[in-house]
């Protein structure tokens, strides 16, 4: 047995593990910033990341050396130009299909129903991406199909989170989702939630749909939170972040006029 070799390998593994942890922590520091945070204090960075202030300071100084962070005169920190360049690169190479389809596919697996993503085009909604469910009997919608906004849960959600007045839309904004049974098509039901992008701008709505015989009101309510969770996940992806919400962060499926 080569004890020296084993010892060297173990040491290298420890160093590698430490390096990965350091990178993960550095990313958590960068991700602590939100769209409404021009700067954050060291204490706030520590609170949001759950990392001790001494460690956060060391990480922040390292990130500042490569222009990912900048320390202001009052001691607070803001994102630097290198972080802005990464964001610009992401936006320039962003492909909606590649981001939306995996989330819809995961939602279909969880619910067993077809999942769709709708965007607003004037006074209509268009099915931009769709993943068919595994059921033999299912609701069919063609990608690119233009449908009314004021009929069916996906359109109602888009109207609600676009600021449409009325008791129905106030209720949708409070709940964060909407369900419909046979509203646009007889015997077709759906439940939808809003999807937001950068700066919490409404992008569209995500829904699952299927025959009312399988998706009654009780079943739709059971699946509503699953749809909301998927919409939140897609919102973070659309905004350029894959992380879950940190304490104090806003939740995407909340109405902000």
Phi and psi restraints in degrees (value plus and minus 20) as a CYANA .aco file:
   2 UNK   PHI    -117.5   -77.5
   2 UNK   PSI      73.7   113.7
   3 UNK   PHI     -85.1   -45.1
   3 UNK   PSI     -55.3   -15.3
   4 UNK   PHI     -85.1   -45.1
   4 UNK   PSI     -62.6   -22.6
   5 UNK   PHI     -84.4   -44.4
   5 UNK   PSI     -63.2   -23.2
   6 UNK   PHI     -81.9   -41.9
   6 UNK   PSI     -61.9   -21.9
   7 UNK   PHI     -84.0   -44.0
   7 UNK   PSI     -61.2   -21.2
   8 UNK   PHI     -83.8   -43.8
   8 UNK   PSI     -62.9   -22.9
   9 UNK   PHI     -84.2   -44.2
   9 UNK   PSI     -61.6   -21.6
  10 UNK   PHI     -83.4   -43.4
  10 UNK   PSI     -61.3   -21.3
  11 UNK   PHI     -83.5   -43.5
  11 UNK   PSI     -61.6   -21.6
  12 UNK   PHI     -84.5   -44.5
  12 UNK   PSI     -58.7   -18.7
  13 UNK   PHI     -84.5   -44.5
  13 UNK   PSI     -61.8   -21.8
  14 UNK   PHI     -82.3   -42.3
  14 UNK   PSI     -63.2   -23.2
  15 UNK   PHI     -83.9   -43.9
  15 UNK   PSI     -60.5   -20.5
  16 UNK   PHI     -83.7   -43.7
  16 UNK   PSI     -62.1   -22.1
  17 UNK   PHI     -83.1   -43.1
  17 UNK   PSI     -62.1   -22.1
  18 UNK   PHI     -83.4   -43.4
  18 UNK   PSI     -57.8   -17.8
  19 UNK   PHI     -85.3   -45.3
  19 UNK   PSI     -61.4   -21.4
  20 UNK   PHI     -83.8   -43.8
  20 UNK   PSI     -63.2   -23.2
  21 UNK   PHI     -81.4   -41.4
  21 UNK   PSI     -61.8   -21.8
  22 UNK   PHI     -83.4   -43.4
  22 UNK   PSI     -61.5   -21.5
  23 UNK   PHI     -84.8   -44.8
  23 UNK   PSI     -64.0   -24.0
  24 UNK   PHI     -80.2   -40.2
  24 UNK   PSI     -62.7   -22.7
  25 UNK   PHI     -86.9   -46.9
  25 UNK   PSI     -58.9   -18.9
  26 UNK   PHI     -82.5   -42.5
  26 UNK   PSI     -60.1   -20.1
  27 UNK   PHI     -85.9   -45.9
  27 UNK   PSI     -56.6   -16.6
  28 UNK   PHI     -83.7   -43.7
  28 UNK   PSI     -55.6   -15.6
  29 UNK   PHI     -84.4   -44.4
  29 UNK   PSI     -66.2   -26.2
  30 UNK   PHI     -83.8   -43.8
  30 UNK   PSI     -59.8   -19.8
  31 UNK   PHI     -95.3   -55.3
  31 UNK   PSI     -29.4    10.6
  32 UNK   PHI     -88.4   -48.4
  32 UNK   PSI     -41.8    -1.8
  33 UNK   PHI     -98.4   -58.4
  33 UNK   PSI     118.2   158.2
  34 UNK   PHI    -136.3   -96.3
  34 UNK   PSI     156.6   196.6
  35 UNK   PHI     -86.8   -46.8
  35 UNK   PSI     -37.7     2.3
  36 UNK   PHI    -124.8   -84.8
  36 UNK   PSI       1.1    41.1
  37 UNK   PHI    -140.7  -100.7
  37 UNK   PSI      64.9   104.9
  38 UNK   PHI     -84.4   -44.4
  38 UNK   PSI     -48.4    -8.4
  39 UNK   PHI    -175.6  -135.6
  39 UNK   PSI     138.0   178.0
  40 UNK   PHI    -155.3  -115.3
  40 UNK   PSI     122.3   162.3
  41 UNK   PHI     -95.4   -55.4
  41 UNK   PSI     143.7   183.7
  42 UNK   PHI     -81.0   -41.0
  42 UNK   PSI     -60.4   -20.4
  43 UNK   PHI     -82.7   -42.7
  43 UNK   PSI     -60.4   -20.4
  44 UNK   PHI     -89.6   -49.6
  44 UNK   PSI     -58.9   -18.9
  45 UNK   PHI     -81.0   -41.0
  45 UNK   PSI     -61.1   -21.1
  46 UNK   PHI     -84.3   -44.3
  46 UNK   PSI     -61.8   -21.8
  47 UNK   PHI     -85.4   -45.4
  47 UNK   PSI     -64.4   -24.4
  48 UNK   PHI     -91.6   -51.6
  48 UNK   PSI     -51.9   -11.9
  49 UNK   PHI    -112.3   -72.3
  49 UNK   PSI     -40.7    -0.7
  50 UNK   PHI      55.2    95.2
  50 UNK   PSI      -1.1    38.9
  51 UNK   PHI    -128.1   -88.1
  51 UNK   PSI     121.4   161.4
  52 UNK   PHI     -77.7   -37.7
  52 UNK   PSI     125.8   165.8
  53 UNK   PHI     -78.4   -38.4
  53 UNK   PSI     -56.9   -16.9
  54 UNK   PHI     -82.3   -42.3
  54 UNK   PSI     -63.0   -23.0
  55 UNK   PHI     -88.8   -48.8
  55 UNK   PSI     -61.0   -21.0
  56 UNK   PHI     -80.9   -40.9
  56 UNK   PSI     -62.2   -22.2
  57 UNK   PHI     -81.7   -41.7
  57 UNK   PSI     -63.2   -23.2
  58 UNK   PHI     -83.3   -43.3
  58 UNK   PSI     -62.6   -22.6
  59 UNK   PHI     -86.4   -46.4
  59 UNK   PSI     -62.3   -22.3
  60 UNK   PHI     -82.6   -42.6
  60 UNK   PSI     -61.5   -21.5
  61 UNK   PHI     -85.2   -45.2
  61 UNK   PSI     -57.7   -17.7
  62 UNK   PHI     -85.7   -45.7
  62 UNK   PSI     -63.8   -23.8
  63 UNK   PHI     -85.6   -45.6
  63 UNK   PSI     -55.5   -15.5
  64 UNK   PHI     -86.9   -46.9
  64 UNK   PSI     -50.9   -10.9
  65 UNK   PHI     -81.6   -41.6
  65 UNK   PSI     -46.7    -6.7
  66 UNK   PHI    -131.1   -91.1
  66 UNK   PSI       0.8    40.8
  67 UNK   PHI      47.3    87.3
  67 UNK   PSI       3.1    43.1
  68 UNK   PHI    -105.8   -65.8
  68 UNK   PSI     -44.3    -4.3
  69 UNK   PHI    -153.8  -113.8
  69 UNK   PSI     137.7   177.7
  70 UNK   PHI    -153.8  -113.8
  70 UNK   PSI     112.4   152.4
  71 UNK   PHI    -112.9   -72.9
  71 UNK   PSI     109.4   149.4
  72 UNK   PHI    -106.2   -66.2
  72 UNK   PSI     151.2   191.2
  73 UNK   PHI     -82.8   -42.8
  73 UNK   PSI     -51.0   -11.0
  74 UNK   PHI    -102.6   -62.6
  74 UNK   PSI     -16.7    23.3
  75 UNK   PHI      74.5   114.5
  75 UNK   PSI     -31.5     8.5
  76 UNK   PHI     -96.5   -56.5
  76 UNK   PSI     150.6   190.6
  77 UNK   PHI    -143.6  -103.6
  77 UNK   PSI     126.9   166.9
  78 UNK   PHI    -154.3  -114.3
  78 UNK   PSI     142.7   182.7
  79 UNK   PHI     -87.9   -47.9
  79 UNK   PSI     124.3   164.3
  80 UNK   PHI    -119.1   -79.1
  80 UNK   PSI     158.9   198.9
  81 UNK   PHI     -85.3   -45.3
  81 UNK   PSI     -48.6    -8.6
  82 UNK   PHI     -85.7   -45.7
  82 UNK   PSI     -58.0   -18.0
  83 UNK   PHI     -85.9   -45.9
  83 UNK   PSI     -58.2   -18.2
  84 UNK   PHI     -84.7   -44.7
  84 UNK   PSI     -57.0   -17.0
  85 UNK   PHI     -85.4   -45.4
  85 UNK   PSI     -60.7   -20.7
  86 UNK   PHI     -81.4   -41.4
  86 UNK   PSI     -62.4   -22.4
  87 UNK   PHI     -82.3   -42.3
  87 UNK   PSI     -60.5   -20.5
  88 UNK   PHI     -85.7   -45.7
  88 UNK   PSI     -59.5   -19.5
  89 UNK   PHI     -84.2   -44.2
  89 UNK   PSI     -61.8   -21.8
  90 UNK   PHI     -80.9   -40.9
  90 UNK   PSI     -67.8   -27.8
  91 UNK   PHI     -83.3   -43.3
  91 UNK   PSI     -57.5   -17.5
  92 UNK   PHI     -89.3   -49.3
  92 UNK   PSI     -48.7    -8.7
  93 UNK   PHI    -127.4   -87.4
  93 UNK   PSI     -11.0    29.0
  94 UNK   PHI     -87.1   -47.1
  94 UNK   PSI     113.4   153.4
  95 UNK   PHI    -144.1  -104.1
  95 UNK   PSI      91.1   131.1
  96 UNK   PHI     -77.7   -37.7
  96 UNK   PSI     -65.1   -25.1
  97 UNK   PHI     -77.0   -37.0
  97 UNK   PSI     -64.3   -24.3
  98 UNK   PHI     -86.3   -46.3
  98 UNK   PSI     -47.9    -7.9
  99 UNK   PHI    -106.7   -66.7
  99 UNK   PSI     -62.6   -22.6
 100 UNK   PHI     -95.5   -55.5
 100 UNK   PSI     -65.4   -25.4
 101 UNK   PHI     -78.1   -38.1
 101 UNK   PSI     -64.3   -24.3
 102 UNK   PHI     -80.8   -40.8
 102 UNK   PSI     -56.7   -16.7
 103 UNK   PHI     -88.3   -48.3
 103 UNK   PSI     -62.2   -22.2
 104 UNK   PHI     -84.1   -44.1
 104 UNK   PSI     -59.9   -19.9
 105 UNK   PHI     -83.9   -43.9
 105 UNK   PSI     -61.7   -21.7
 106 UNK   PHI     -83.5   -43.5
 106 UNK   PSI     -59.8   -19.8
 107 UNK   PHI     -85.0   -45.0
 107 UNK   PSI     -59.3   -19.3
 108 UNK   PHI     -83.4   -43.4
 108 UNK   PSI     -61.1   -21.1
 109 UNK   PHI     -84.0   -44.0
 109 UNK   PSI     -61.2   -21.2
 110 UNK   PHI     -90.5   -50.5
 110 UNK   PSI     -55.3   -15.3
 111 UNK   PHI    -123.0   -83.0
 111 UNK   PSI     -41.9    -1.9
 112 UNK   PHI      56.5    96.5
 112 UNK   PSI      -7.3    32.7
 113 UNK   PHI    -142.6  -102.6
 113 UNK   PSI     141.7   181.7
 114 UNK   PHI     -86.9   -46.9
 114 UNK   PSI     122.9   162.9
 115 UNK   PHI    -144.2  -104.2
 115 UNK   PSI     121.6   161.6
 116 UNK   PHI    -157.5  -117.5
 116 UNK   PSI     135.9   175.9
 117 UNK   PHI    -143.2  -103.2
 117 UNK   PSI     102.2   142.2
 118 UNK   PHI    -132.3   -92.3
 118 UNK   PSI     124.3   164.3
 119 UNK   PHI    -144.7  -104.7
 119 UNK   PSI     137.4   177.4
 120 UNK   PHI    -106.6   -66.6
 120 UNK   PSI     115.4   155.4
 121 UNK   PHI    -154.4  -114.4
 121 UNK   PSI      77.2   117.2
 122 UNK   PHI      46.6    86.6
 122 UNK   PSI    -144.0  -104.0
 123 UNK   PHI    -121.1   -81.1
 123 UNK   PSI       2.8    42.8
 124 UNK   PHI    -151.1  -111.1
 124 UNK   PSI     148.1   188.1
 125 UNK   PHI    -139.0   -99.0
 125 UNK   PSI     122.5   162.5
 126 UNK   PHI    -138.1   -98.1
 126 UNK   PSI     114.8   154.8
 127 UNK   PHI     -96.6   -56.6
 127 UNK   PSI      89.0   129.0
 128 UNK   PHI    -108.2   -68.2
 128 UNK   PSI     -62.5   -22.5
 129 UNK   PHI    -159.7  -119.7
 129 UNK   PSI     122.3   162.3
 130 UNK   PHI    -167.6  -127.6
 130 UNK   PSI     121.3   161.3
 131 UNK   PHI    -143.5  -103.5
 131 UNK   PSI     101.1   141.1
 132 UNK   PHI     -93.6   -53.6
 132 UNK   PSI     122.6   162.6
 133 UNK   PHI     -98.7   -58.7
 133 UNK   PSI     150.5   190.5
 134 UNK   PHI    -101.5   -61.5
 134 UNK   PSI     -29.9    10.1
 135 UNK   PHI     -89.7   -49.7
 135 UNK   PSI     123.5   163.5
 136 UNK   PHI     -86.2   -46.2
 136 UNK   PSI     -60.1   -20.1
 137 UNK   PHI    -120.4   -80.4
 137 UNK   PSI      95.2   135.2
 138 UNK   PHI    -169.3  -129.3
 138 UNK   PSI     148.0   188.0
 139 UNK   PHI    -106.0   -66.0
 139 UNK   PSI     109.4   149.4
 140 UNK   PHI    -126.7   -86.7
 140 UNK   PSI     112.1   152.1
 141 UNK   PHI    -156.0  -116.0
 141 UNK   PSI     112.3   152.3
 142 UNK   PHI    -101.5   -61.5
 142 UNK   PSI     115.8   155.8
 143 UNK   PHI     -82.0   -42.0
 143 UNK   PSI     110.5   150.5
 144 UNK   PHI      76.0   116.0
 144 UNK   PSI     -27.7    12.3
 145 UNK   PHI     -85.9   -45.9
 145 UNK   PSI     114.8   154.8
 146 UNK   PHI    -118.0   -78.0
 146 UNK   PSI     105.2   145.2
 147 UNK   PHI    -148.1  -108.1
 147 UNK   PSI     140.3   180.3
 148 UNK   PHI     -88.7   -48.7
 148 UNK   PSI     128.2   168.2
 149 UNK   PHI     -96.4   -56.4
 149 UNK   PSI     -53.5   -13.5
 150 UNK   PHI    -113.7   -73.7
 150 UNK   PSI       6.2    46.2
 151 UNK   PHI    -169.3  -129.3
 151 UNK   PSI      98.4   138.4
 152 UNK   PHI      79.4   119.4
 152 UNK   PSI     128.1   168.1
 153 UNK   PHI     -82.6   -42.6
 153 UNK   PSI     -56.7   -16.7
 154 UNK   PHI     -81.0   -41.0
 154 UNK   PSI     -63.0   -23.0
 155 UNK   PHI     -89.5   -49.5
 155 UNK   PSI     -59.9   -19.9
 156 UNK   PHI     -81.3   -41.3
 156 UNK   PSI     -60.2   -20.2
 157 UNK   PHI     -84.4   -44.4
 157 UNK   PSI     -62.5   -22.5
 158 UNK   PHI     -81.5   -41.5
 158 UNK   PSI     -64.4   -24.4
 159 UNK   PHI     -82.7   -42.7
 159 UNK   PSI     -64.9   -24.9
 160 UNK   PHI     -78.7   -38.7
 160 UNK   PSI     -68.1   -28.1
 161 UNK   PHI    -106.1   -66.1
 161 UNK   PSI     -14.3    25.7
 162 UNK   PHI    -118.2   -78.2
 162 UNK   PSI     -20.4    19.6
 163 UNK   PHI      78.0   118.0
 163 UNK   PSI      -5.4    34.6
 164 UNK   PHI     -79.1   -39.1
 164 UNK   PSI     110.4   150.4
 165 UNK   PHI     -97.4   -57.4
 165 UNK   PSI     142.5   182.5
 166 UNK   PHI     104.7   144.7
 166 UNK   PSI     133.2   173.2
 167 UNK   PHI     -80.7   -40.7
 167 UNK   PSI     -60.7   -20.7
 168 UNK   PHI     -79.2   -39.2
 168 UNK   PSI     -65.5   -25.5
 169 UNK   PHI     -93.8   -53.8
 169 UNK   PSI     -50.7   -10.7
 170 UNK   PHI     -82.7   -42.7
 170 UNK   PSI     -61.3   -21.3
 171 UNK   PHI     -84.3   -44.3
 171 UNK   PSI     -61.7   -21.7
 172 UNK   PHI     -83.1   -43.1
 172 UNK   PSI     -61.2   -21.2
 173 UNK   PHI     -85.1   -45.1
 173 UNK   PSI     -57.5   -17.5
 174 UNK   PHI     -88.2   -48.2
 174 UNK   PSI     -62.2   -22.2
 175 UNK   PHI     -97.8   -57.8
 175 UNK   PSI     -52.5   -12.5
 176 UNK   PHI      65.3   105.3
 176 UNK   PSI     -13.0    27.0
 177 UNK   PHI    -180.1  -140.1
 177 UNK   PSI     151.2   191.2
 178 UNK   PHI    -170.2  -130.2
 178 UNK   PSI     125.7   165.7
 179 UNK   PHI    -145.1  -105.1
 179 UNK   PSI     131.5   171.5
 180 UNK   PHI    -159.4  -119.4
 180 UNK   PSI     126.2   166.2
 181 UNK   PHI    -147.9  -107.9
 181 UNK   PSI      89.5   129.5
 182 UNK   PHI      45.1    85.1
 182 UNK   PSI       4.6    44.6
 183 UNK   PHI     -96.7   -56.7
 183 UNK   PSI     -68.6   -28.6
 184 UNK   PHI    -113.2   -73.2
 184 UNK   PSI     -61.5   -21.5
 185 UNK   PHI    -147.6  -107.6
 185 UNK   PSI     113.9   153.9
 186 UNK   PHI     -80.4   -40.4
 186 UNK   PSI     117.2   157.2
 187 UNK   PHI      49.8    89.8
 187 UNK   PSI       0.0    40.0
 188 UNK   PHI    -142.6  -102.6
 188 UNK   PSI     110.9   150.9
 189 UNK   PHI    -141.6  -101.6
 189 UNK   PSI     137.4   177.4
 190 UNK   PHI    -177.3  -137.3
 190 UNK   PSI     139.6   179.6
 191 UNK   PHI    -155.8  -115.8
 191 UNK   PSI     114.4   154.4
 192 UNK   PHI    -153.2  -113.2
 192 UNK   PSI     136.4   176.4
 193 UNK   PHI    -161.8  -121.8
 193 UNK   PSI     134.2   174.2
 194 UNK   PHI     -98.0   -58.0
 194 UNK   PSI     133.2   173.2
 195 UNK   PHI    -142.6  -102.6
 195 UNK   PSI     109.9   149.9
 196 UNK   PHI    -134.8   -94.8
 196 UNK   PSI     139.1   179.1
 197 UNK   PHI    -138.8   -98.8
 197 UNK   PSI    -171.0  -131.0
 198 UNK   PHI     -79.5   -39.5
 198 UNK   PSI     119.5   159.5
 199 UNK   PHI      40.9    80.9
 199 UNK   PSI       5.7    45.7
 200 UNK   PHI      38.7    78.7
 200 UNK   PSI      11.7    51.7
 201 UNK   PHI     -98.7   -58.7
 201 UNK   PSI     111.1   151.1
 202 UNK   PHI     -84.0   -44.0
 202 UNK   PSI     106.7   146.7
 203 UNK   PHI    -122.4   -82.4
 203 UNK   PSI     -54.0   -14.0
 204 UNK   PHI     148.1   188.1
 204 UNK   PSI    -173.9  -133.9
 205 UNK   PHI    -159.3  -119.3
 205 UNK   PSI     130.3   170.3
 206 UNK   PHI    -132.6   -92.6
 206 UNK   PSI     121.5   161.5
 207 UNK   PHI    -166.6  -126.6
 207 UNK   PSI     141.2   181.2
 208 UNK   PHI    -135.7   -95.7
 208 UNK   PSI     127.8   167.8
 209 UNK   PHI    -166.1  -126.1
 209 UNK   PSI     137.8   177.8
 210 UNK   PHI    -199.5  -159.5
 210 UNK   PSI    -198.7  -158.7
 211 UNK   PHI     -85.9   -45.9
 211 UNK   PSI     121.1   161.1
 212 UNK   PHI     -81.2   -41.2
 212 UNK   PSI     -47.8    -7.8
 213 UNK   PHI     -81.2   -41.2
 213 UNK   PSI     -45.4    -5.4
 214 UNK   PHI    -124.5   -84.5
 214 UNK   PSI     -50.4   -10.4
 215 UNK   PHI    -134.1   -94.1
 215 UNK   PSI      54.1    94.1
 216 UNK   PHI     -97.3   -57.3
 216 UNK   PSI     157.1   197.1
 217 UNK   PHI     -78.7   -38.7
 217 UNK   PSI     -63.0   -23.0
 218 UNK   PHI     -82.2   -42.2
 218 UNK   PSI     -63.0   -23.0
 219 UNK   PHI     -87.9   -47.9
 219 UNK   PSI     -59.1   -19.1
 220 UNK   PHI     -82.0   -42.0
 220 UNK   PSI     -61.6   -21.6
 221 UNK   PHI     -85.6   -45.6
 221 UNK   PSI     -54.6   -14.6
 222 UNK   PHI     -83.6   -43.6
 222 UNK   PSI     -55.6   -15.6
 223 UNK   PHI    -111.6   -71.6
 223 UNK   PSI     -28.3    11.7
 224 UNK   PHI     -77.6   -37.6
 224 UNK   PSI     -65.6   -25.6
 225 UNK   PHI     -86.3   -46.3
 225 UNK   PSI     -53.5   -13.5
 226 UNK   PHI     -82.7   -42.7
 226 UNK   PSI     -60.7   -20.7
 227 UNK   PHI     -87.9   -47.9
 227 UNK   PSI     -62.2   -22.2
 228 UNK   PHI     -80.9   -40.9
 228 UNK   PSI     -63.8   -23.8
 229 UNK   PHI     -81.8   -41.8
 229 UNK   PSI     -61.5   -21.5
 230 UNK   PHI     -86.1   -46.1
 230 UNK   PSI     -59.8   -19.8
 231 UNK   PHI     -84.5   -44.5
 231 UNK   PSI     -59.6   -19.6
 232 UNK   PHI     -83.2   -43.2
 232 UNK   PSI     -63.0   -23.0
 233 UNK   PHI     -81.1   -41.1
 233 UNK   PSI     -63.5   -23.5
 234 UNK   PHI     -87.6   -47.6
 234 UNK   PSI     -55.6   -15.6
 235 UNK   PHI     -80.2   -40.2
 235 UNK   PSI     -65.5   -25.5
 236 UNK   PHI     -83.7   -43.7
 236 UNK   PSI     -59.3   -19.3
 237 UNK   PHI     -86.2   -46.2
 237 UNK   PSI     -61.5   -21.5
 238 UNK   PHI     -86.0   -46.0
 238 UNK   PSI     -51.2   -11.2
 239 UNK   PHI    -103.7   -63.7
 239 UNK   PSI     -23.8    16.2
 240 UNK   PHI      73.7   113.7
 240 UNK   PSI      -2.0    38.0
 241 UNK   PHI    -152.8  -112.8
 241 UNK   PSI     115.1   155.1
 242 UNK   PHI    -122.2   -82.2
 242 UNK   PSI     -17.9    22.1
 243 UNK   PHI    -101.3   -61.3
 243 UNK   PSI     134.7   174.7
 244 UNK   PHI     -93.0   -53.0
 244 UNK   PSI     149.6   189.6
 245 UNK   PHI     -85.6   -45.6
 245 UNK   PSI     118.4   158.4
 246 UNK   PHI    -113.3   -73.3
 246 UNK   PSI     139.3   179.3
 247 UNK   PHI     -74.2   -34.2
 247 UNK   PSI     111.1   151.1
 248 UNK   PHI      72.4   112.4
 248 UNK   PSI     -31.9     8.1
 249 UNK   PHI     -92.9   -52.9
 249 UNK   PSI     134.6   174.6
 250 UNK   PHI     -98.1   -58.1
 250 UNK   PSI     128.9   168.9
 251 UNK   PHI    -112.4   -72.4
 251 UNK   PSI     113.7   153.7
 252 UNK   PHI     -76.9   -36.9
 252 UNK   PSI     -60.1   -20.1
 253 UNK   PHI    -104.2   -64.2
 253 UNK   PSI      20.6    60.6
 254 UNK   PHI    -141.3  -101.3
 254 UNK   PSI     116.6   156.6
 255 UNK   PHI     -96.2   -56.2
 255 UNK   PSI     103.7   143.7
 256 UNK   PHI    -146.3  -106.3
 256 UNK   PSI      79.8   119.8
